[in-house]
Amino acid sequence: VLGLGLVLAGCGNGFSGEFQDEMGVTRYEFNDDGRVYMSVMGIEAAGEYELDGKRVVVKGPNGTMVLNREGDDLVGPMGLKLTRQE
């Protein structure tokens, strides 16, 4: 999960918000300019993202990760579920 969260990516597109898993271990902050700030187990990284329909695609040196938008949640690999924070 750590390797999946520490990715550096692509393009901006107007999606924004902060998403976090239930335990607070993984947090993603998406800015509407296409930048994303990620924190996984206390390790922080910055990157970029792009939208592809209901998918949020994050690319970087560790490969590509796809998060699927399901309502106010983002669902990723290995059961990762991030909920939008108020």
Protein Blocks (a to p, Z undefined) as FASTA:
>chain_A
ZZmmmccdfbdehiacddddfkomaccdddfkopacddeehiacddddddehjaccdddf
koccddddehjaccdeehiacdddZZ
